[in-house]
Amino acid sequence: MDGLQGSRELREKLIALQNGTASKAVLRMLGQEVVSLAKSKVPRKTGNLDRTIRLDEVSADRQTILVVAGSTNGRVGYAQYVEFGTGIYGPKRRPIVPVRAKALRFPAAGASTRLSGNLTSAQRRAGGGWQFRRSVRGRKATPFLVPAAAEAMRNVGLAPAVIKVWNDAS
């Protein structure tokens, strides 16, 4: 193969493809696709969870991307419960029970509550609006990150990545 014109360049390009090293730009493109798809799949009530989905880290050395949901300031710490579920539907597979009281208290169905979960002043004056339970089943999972990552891998074909690695190798 050494006698062929351009054989050295061809060998370098084939070695680059064999190593499978994707550039940071290709990984960033995949990460942005995951973020976009996750934002389209996340359930919305206030939009807070949607706004926290972001591409956090891209590492060309380790060939990894890190997409996160939720925040470090504690205001949106429920992303894992939406993704994986709670109670009998969650990882522990058991009902939610009170730890420091005899019952759980939460606003009754149809009660007028604020987004914080507190009753409105009209509900407080009426003296109602609360339900008490010894246990609750929990919340079913509504996965949005894992399906978005799987769909992004299907949508973002390898052809552009292979072409980019091929063209960058020399």
RODO-2510 file (C-alpha; in nm, 4 decimals, decimal comma):
residues 170
     n   res          X          Y          Z
     1     m     0,0000     0,0000     0,0000
     2     d     0,3037     0,2269     0,0347
     3     g     0,3411     0,2494    -0,3436
     4     l    -0,0042     0,4048    -0,3888
     5     q    -0,0334     0,7788    -0,4141
     6     g    -0,2136     0,9157    -0,1039
     7     s    -0,1724     0,5923     0,0909
     8     r    -0,0232     0,7688     0,3946
     9     e    -0,3215     1,0071     0,4167
    10     l    -0,5655     0,7201     0,3682
    11     r    -0,3974     0,5175     0,6448
    12     e    -0,4170     0,8157     0,8864
    13     k    -0,7867     0,8635     0,8124
    14     l    -0,8630     0,4934     0,8588
    15     i    -0,6739     0,4910     1,1906
    16     a    -0,8748     0,7946     1,3046
    17     l    -1,1995     0,6123     1,2199
    18     q    -1,0787     0,2940     1,3905
    19     n    -1,0061     0,4830     1,7126
    20     g    -1,3639     0,6100     1,7099
    21     t    -1,2689     0,9435     1,8575
    22     a    -1,5464     1,1962     1,8153
    23     s    -1,4540     1,5584     1,8426
    24     k    -1,5956     1,7830     2,1125
    25     a    -1,8148     1,9543     1,8529
    26     v    -1,9803     1,6248     1,7542
    27     l    -2,0411     1,5345     2,1191
    28     r    -2,1821     1,8822     2,1854
    29     m    -2,4173     1,8384     1,8880
    30     l    -2,5438     1,5105     2,0346
    31     g    -2,5820     1,6700     2,3795
    32     q    -2,7849     1,9610     2,2412
    33     e    -3,0124     1,7117     2,0647
    34     v    -3,0683     1,5271     2,3958
    35     v    -3,1495     1,8572     2,5723
    36     s    -3,3941     1,9586     2,3003
    37     l    -3,5740     1,6246     2,3045
    38     a    -3,5844     1,6100     2,6862
    39     k    -3,7422     1,9567     2,6990
    40     s    -4,0101     1,8424     2,4561
    41     k    -4,0843     1,5282     2,6642
    42     v    -4,0818     1,6705     3,0195
    43     p    -4,4270     1,7094     3,1829
    44     r    -4,5171     2,0735     3,2394
    45     k    -4,7051     2,2398     3,5222
    46     t    -4,4974     2,5514     3,5848
    47     g    -4,2098     2,5038     3,3380
    48     n    -3,9482     2,5110     3,6177
    49     l    -3,8187     2,1608     3,5458
    50     d    -3,8055     2,2336     3,1735
    51     r    -3,5835     2,5383     3,2319
    52     t    -3,3270     2,3376     3,4316
    53     i    -3,2495     2,0778     3,1622
    54     r    -2,9040     2,1601     3,0283
    55     l    -2,5857     2,0211     2,8787
    56     d    -2,3458     2,0257     3,1720
    57     e    -2,0248     1,8611     3,0542
    58     v    -1,8687     1,7447     2,7278
    59     s    -1,5503     1,5400     2,7448
    60     a    -1,3764     1,4470     2,4209
    61     d    -1,1078     1,2608     2,6210
    62     r    -1,3570     1,0251     2,7850
    63     q    -1,6051     1,0410     2,4928
    64     t    -1,8906     1,1378     2,7268
    65     i    -2,1597     1,4011     2,7602
    66     l    -2,3511     1,4895     3,0773
    67     v    -2,7068     1,6226     3,0478
    68     v    -2,8660     1,7201     3,3791
    69     a    -3,2105     1,8226     3,5006
    70     g    -3,2879     1,9960     3,8264
    71     s    -3,0843     2,2578     4,0003
    72     t    -2,8165     2,2789     4,2621
    73     n    -2,9924     2,5662     4,4416
    74     g    -3,2633     2,3280     4,5682
    75     r    -3,5592     2,5010     4,4045
    76     v    -3,6117     2,2209     4,1504
    77     g    -3,4995     1,9102     4,3337
    78     y    -3,7758     1,6840     4,2079
    79     a    -3,6383     1,5843     3,8656
    80     q    -3,5436     1,2353     3,9841
    81     y    -3,8961     1,1740     4,1175
    82     v    -4,0496     1,2696     3,7826
    83     e    -3,8005     1,0540     3,5890
    84     f    -3,8087     0,7425     3,8113
    85     g    -4,1342     0,7699     4,0132
    86     t    -4,1978     0,7484     4,3868
    87     g    -4,3586     0,5080     4,6313
    88     i    -4,4706     0,1754     4,4864
    89     y    -4,3857     0,3076     4,1394
    90     g    -4,0347     0,4202     4,2360
    91     p    -3,7048     0,2405     4,2951
    92     k    -3,7919     0,1275     4,6499
    93     r    -4,1285    -0,0227     4,5450
    94     r    -4,3074     0,0456     4,8729
    95     p    -4,5828     0,2885     4,9823
    96     i    -4,4996     0,6309     5,1214
    97     v    -4,5732     0,6471     5,4957
    98     p    -4,5316     0,9269     5,7517
    99     v    -4,2051     0,9349     5,9474
   100     r    -4,2734     1,1938     6,2200
   101     a    -4,6546     1,1922     6,2381
   102     k    -4,9490     0,9536     6,2338
   103     a    -5,0710     1,0687     5,8924
   104     l    -4,9671     1,2492     5,5767
   105     r    -5,1428     1,5811     5,5042
   106     f    -5,1931     1,7304     5,1611
   107     p    -5,4465     1,9525     4,9832
   108     a    -5,7702     1,7749     4,8940
   109     a    -5,8601     1,7122     4,5332
   110     g    -6,0317     2,0215     4,3992
   111     a    -5,9041     2,2463     4,6786
   112     s    -5,7760     2,5822     4,5641
   113     t    -5,4055     2,5831     4,6294
   114     r    -5,1159     2,7954     4,5240
   115     l    -4,8236     2,6449     4,3335
   116     s    -4,6408     2,6237     4,6669
   117     g    -4,9067     2,3774     4,7867
   118     n    -5,0481     2,6165     5,0463
   119     l    -5,4206     2,6749     5,0618
   120     t    -5,5594     3,0056     4,9452
   121     s    -5,6863     3,2415     5,2135
   122     a    -6,0482     3,1583     5,1190
   123     q    -5,9830     2,7882     5,1765
   124     r    -5,8157     2,8604     5,5128
   125     r    -6,1106     3,0728     5,6277
   126     a    -6,3504     2,7944     5,5293
   127     g    -6,1417     2,5584     5,7436
   128     g    -6,1141     2,2845     5,4848
   129     g    -5,9226     2,1621     5,1929
   130     w    -5,6914     1,9099     5,3609
   131     q    -5,6794     1,5324     5,3246
   132     f    -5,5100     1,2946     5,5674
   133     r    -5,3787     0,9477     5,4793
   134     r    -5,1752     0,6821     5,6608
   135     s    -4,9987     0,5994     5,3337
   136     v    -5,0050     0,6862     4,9650
   137     r    -4,9006     0,4851     4,6638
   138     g    -4,6755     0,7507     4,5103
   139     r    -4,6277     0,8958     4,1648
   140     k    -4,5810     0,6972     3,8466
   141     a    -4,2611     0,7654     3,6564
   142     t    -4,2717     1,0020     3,3600
   143     p    -3,9320     0,9404     3,2016
   144     f    -3,8007     1,2227     2,9862
   145     l    -3,4173     1,2105     2,9997
   146     v    -3,3545     0,8429     2,9234
   147     p    -3,6001     0,8324     2,6294
   148     a    -3,4566     1,1606     2,4969
   149     a    -3,1042     1,0172     2,5030
   150     a    -3,2158     0,7009     2,3235
   151     e    -3,4042     0,9000     2,0599
   152     a    -3,1114     1,1372     2,0089
   153     m    -2,8822     0,8414     1,9438
   154     r    -3,1257     0,7215     1,6750
   155     n    -3,1828     1,0700     1,5255
   156     v    -2,8249     1,1915     1,5166
   157     g    -2,6854     0,9570     1,2568
   158     l    -2,3220     0,8612     1,2640
   159     a    -2,2635     0,9783     0,9070
   160     p    -2,1900     1,3425     1,0023
   161     a    -1,9616     1,2276     1,2855
   162     v    -1,7735     0,9857     1,0601
   163     i    -1,7352     1,2502     0,7898
   164     k    -1,6066     1,5027     1,0451
   165     v    -1,3508     1,2573     1,1914
   166     w    -1,2464     1,1600     0,8376
   167     n    -1,2003     1,5231     0,7296
   168     d    -1,0174     1,6245     1,0489
   169     a    -0,7663     1,3385     1,0236
   170     s    -0,4530     1,4147     0,8259
***
